[in-house]
Amino acid sequence: MSCDSETGHQTLNNMKKILFVFAILTISVTSFMQATAQSSTSAIQSETANPTDAVEQFHLGLECFKAKNYTGAVVWWRKSAEQGIANAQCNLGVMYADGMGVEQDFAEAIRWYLKAADQGDSFAQCNLGNMYRDGRGVEQDFAEAALWYRKSADLGFAEAQCDLGFLYANGRGVPRNYVEAVWLYRKSADQGLARAQYNLGVMYDNGFGVDKDSEEAVRLWRKAADQGYATAQEALKRLDLDQ
């Protein structure tokens, strides 16, 4: 079995990256993910409001996004982003990257990601890593991807830790180093990222960077599978068939 890179993150994953910034602005990821879409009245009120406070503009963009009013979200996040709010800059980059509420434009996505990343936003840094890894809006460059993943991983972002681990495990943009890959996968897995749990299991299953331990591999795959991670579920099914 091989590690899962999830190259070319699906739109859903990119949409989630819009949500990860809320701790700074006093909104939790959990509360957002559980929230239902706002009413059309709320969306209209958001569009007709005229605040100048950058944080309030960010929140209005969030209301529009939850109401699936992506054009409105872009409007408010642009206002907030232009006032230097890194979270809004990152979210605006996601909208451009996925063509949500605006015409898809990878170069514009990268421009906004860079503004946020330069302020130390770990989510924007990881998103930049994805763009360089996948060659979207830039020439594919695994070394540059590793650089941005490292910045984000050092700030504790689980997705970046896992992505950087994958580069080390496969020697892409960095020298192959299974021990470093295991260390990064473990840091990510300890935060509950299912993909990292699966990948760490693969390392144990093959004895890459750790002593071979099939039982530990299965334990990690079960943790990932319990979160609905399909690749881990398939790995466990194959084991059942082989027994």
Protein Blocks (a to p, Z undefined) as FASTA:
>chain_A
ZZdekgoiafklmmmmmmmmmmmnopafklmmmpccddfklmmmmmmpccfbfklmmmmm
mmmmmnopaklmmmmmmmmmmnopaklmmmmmmmmmnopoiacdfklmmmmmmmmmmnop
aklmmmmmmmmmnopoiacdfklmmmmmmmmmmnopaklmmmmmmmmmnopoiacdfklm
mmmmmmmmmnopaklmmmmmmmmmnopoiacdfklmmmmmmmmmmnopaklmmmmmmmmm
mZZ
